[in-house]
């Protein structure tokens, strides 16, 4: 009798856990849509458990980004302090501590973006989801998020009295891109390789290109948004540098990102990871070409985005190369 009761209790507990996880997944996806653009399209393409791991990682990185971007609403010491305590939260994750911090952050909001403010309010839920990851995934996500938070604090420290960051050389631009995007490339690579034997033979190849992957996407965004950034007081492009150098660097990085994606595909990696990696790269190639022709502010439209996604999906399903660089297409 007791055995039957215990068995029924275990089944009920599993059902409750599954229900909570479904609700949790819906919440995380909602936050993702409200706080991202390209990643909201790409992350759902991933297979489990990587989909959940990357969703949680993105939201944690977005919290750090919100503090780094808060120069209008907050003073520099307040930004640096928020990044520091956020790093401490990930070193010793606690839902209760996250709840206390969320209340402190929202008492004087660091942003006017409704999605970002909702994410800060939901920090306890994101931390609870983080604590539900496997120990290996927790280590990867915490390690790289803490590194980014520390790097962002150093970026804030370098801003002038007016809160403006002024980059003066290509190396300084690359240092900035590493903190905000290169580390993301390293983290994604570590998550892709986690418990995937099929990718072990190309692990070093992927790791060698992971920073360029993130840097390339960031450079394209900087080139695209440079006019708006300048108006808003962000000077990511050094004034005395020929912009063609930045375009050239972005192309080199996107070539590396293309190689990265194709290597995963050729190694028999999951289609979802190939699609996730390939979509932002394909969109970045198209955006880079448009910005080169039309100048800052040029964007590819929604119809073009879905056309690119459709071509990528069909190519992967047919076993054809997911993406090719524009130079490769021209020589074909």
N, C-alpha and C positions, 0 to 999 in steps of 0.2 A: 504493500500500500504506500509506504513511505517512498519506495523507489519510483512508483508511478507519479507521486506528487512532486518529487525532485525532478523527474524528467519533464513534467509539465511546466515546472518553474523555469527550467533551463531554456525550454522552447520559447516561453513568454519573454524571458530576458533577451534572447537572441532577436526576437521579433521587435522588441522595444528598441534595441540597439540599432537594428536595421532602419527602423522608422526615424530615429534621431539622426542617423547618418544621411538619410534622404533629405530631411529638412535642412540639415547642415549643408549638404551639397547645393541645394537650391539657394540658400543664403549666400554662399560663397560665389556662385555663378552670378547672382544679382549684383553683388558688390563689384565683381569683375567687369560686368557690362557698364556699370555706372562710373568706373574709374579708368577705363582703358579704351583704346580704339583697335589697333591692329591685333593686340594680344587677345582681345575679346573674340576675335575671329579665329585666331590660331590655337589658343590653348584647348578649346573643346575638341580639337582634332586628335589630341594625344590619347594614348591608351592608358588605362588604369594599371598601376597606381600612380604613374607619372603625371597624369592629368591633375589629380588631387594635389600632389606635391608641388607642381609648378603653379597651380592656382594660389595656394597658400603662400608660396614664396613671392609671387608677384604682388600680392596684397601687402605683405610685410615690407617689400621694397618700396611700394607706393606710399606707405606710411612715412618711411624715411625721406622719400622725395618731397612729401608735403612739408616737412620741417625745413629741408634745404631750400625750398622755393618760397619760404615765408618771410622774405626780407621786407615786404611792404607792411605786413601786419605785426611782425615781431622784431625786436631788437636782436642784434647779433648774439649777445650772450644767451638770450632765451632760446634761439635756434640751436646753439651748440649744446646747451643743457638738455634740451629735448632729445637730441640725437644720442647724447651720452646715456641718458636714463633708458632710452629705447634699446640701446645695446645691452645694458644691464638686464633689462627684462628678458632678452633672448638668452642671456647667460644663465639666468635663473627664472625660467618661465613660470608665471603664476597668473591664473585667471583673475584672482582677487586684486593683485597688484596692477594688472592691466586695466581693471575697472577704475581703480583710483587714478591712474595716469590719464585715462580717457577723460575723466571729469576735469582734471587739471588742464589738459590741453584745450578742451572745449570751453573752459571758463573765459578764455580770451582766444577765440578761434584763429588759427594760423592761416586760414584760407577762406575765400568766398565761394569755392567750388562745392556745391551741395554733395556731390558724390564723395569727395575727399573727406568732408566733415562727417558724412554717414559712416564712412570707413573708420574714422577715428573713434566714433561712438561705438562701433562694433569691434573694436580692438580685442575685448575679452573673448568674443566668439572666434576671432581669427587665432588667438593664442590657444583656445581650447582645441580647435581643429589641428593646430600645429602639434599639440601634445598627443594627438591621436595618430600621428605619423609613426612609422617604424623608427627605431633608434638610429639606423643608418641615414635615413632621410632627414631626421631631425638634425643630426650633426652637420650634414651638408648645408641645409638651409640656414641654420643658425650661424655657422662659420662664415658664410659669404655675406649674409645680411649684416652681421656685426662689422665685417670689413668695410662694407659700403657705408654704413652709418659713420664709422670712424673717418673714412675718406671724405664724406660729405661735410663732416665737421671741419676738416682741414680746408675744404673749399670755402665754406662760410667764413672761416677765419681770414682768408685771403681777400675777401671783398673789401671795397673801400668804405669810407665813412658814409657814403650815400647808398651802401648796400649793393653796389654794382660789382660784378666780377669781370675783370678785364684780363683777357689772355693775350700774351704778347709774342708768342712764337708757336710754331707747329708742335714742338715737344710739350709745351704747356697745354695745348689743345688736346694732345694725345693723353696726357696725364689726366685731364678732366674726363675725357671719354672713357678712360679705363675705370675710374671710380664709379661713374654712373651707368656704364654699359659693358665694359670689358669684364668686370667681375660677374655680371649677369651671365655672360657667355661661359665663363668658367663654372659657375654654379649649375647651369643647364647641362653642361657636358658631364659633370659629376653625377647628376640625377639620371641622365640617359644611360650612363655606364653602370649604374647601381643594379647589381644582380642580373646583368644581361651578358651572358657568356658569348653570344654571337658578336658583340661589339668589342670584346677584349682585344682581338688582333689589331684593331684600328684605334685603340684608346690613345696612344701617343700621337697619332696623326690628328685626331680630333682635338686633343689638348693643345697642340701646337697652333691650331687655327681658331681656338675658342675666343681669344681676346679680339682678334681681327674681326670675327663675326659680330661681336657686340659693337666694336668701334665703328665698323662700316655702317651699320644701321643708324648709329648716333650721328655720324658725320652727315649722312643724307638728311636727317631731320634738321640739323643745324643749318645746312645749306638752304634747305627749303624754307625754314622759318627765320632766316637771318634778318629780313626786313622788320618783321614784327618784334623779334628779340631786341633789335637796336632801339626801337621806339620804347620798349618796356624796360630798357636799361640793362640788357644782358649783351655783353660784347664777347661772344665766343670766338668769332673770327678775328684774328689779329689784324689790325689796321694796315700794317706795312707788309703783309704777306699777299703774294699774288694768289687770288682765289683759285686759279687753275691748279695750284699745288694741292689744295684741299680736295678738289674734284679728282685729281690723280690718286691721292691717298685713298679716297673713298672707293674708287674703282678697284684698286689693289685689294682692299679689304673685302669687297663684295666678291672678287674672284676667289679669295680664300674661303668665304662663307659658302660659295657655290660648291667648291671642292669638298668642304665639310659635309654638306647635304648629300652630295652624290656618293661620298664614301660610305655614309650610313646606309643608303639605298643599296649599293653594291655589296655591302657586307650582310645583307639580308635583315637589316634592322626593321622594326615595326613600321608599317606604312604610316601610322599616325605620327611618329616622330619625324619621318621624312617630310610629311605634309606640314607639320608644325615648323620645321626648320626652313623648308623651301618657300612657304608663303611670304613671310616678311622679306626674304631675300629677293624674291621675284618682284614684290611691290617696290622694294628699294631700288632695284635696277630701273624699273619703269619711271619712278619718281626722279631719279638722278638724271635720266635722259631728258625728262620734261623740264626740270629746273635749268639744265645746261642750255636748252633752247629758248626758254621763256623767262628765265630769271627767278629770283626769290619769290616765294608765294605761290608758284605754280604747283598744282596738285593733280593727281589722277582722280577722275570721278568715280562715283559709286559703281556705275555700270562697268567701267574698266577693271575695278577691283574684283568684282564677281566674275568677270571674264577670265582674269588671270587665275583666280582660284579654281574655276572650272577646268581650265587647261591643265593646271597642275594636278588636279584630282584625276583627270582622265589619263594623263601620262603615267602616274604612279599605278593606277589600276591596270594599265596595259603593259607594265613592266618596262616602260621607256624612261630615259633620263628625266628626272623631275624638273630640272631647270637647266638652262644654259646661259652663259653670259652673252651680252650683245656681240662681243668680238667673235665668240665661237659661232654664233648664228650667222654672222656675216661671212665667215670663212667656210661655212658648210656648203 
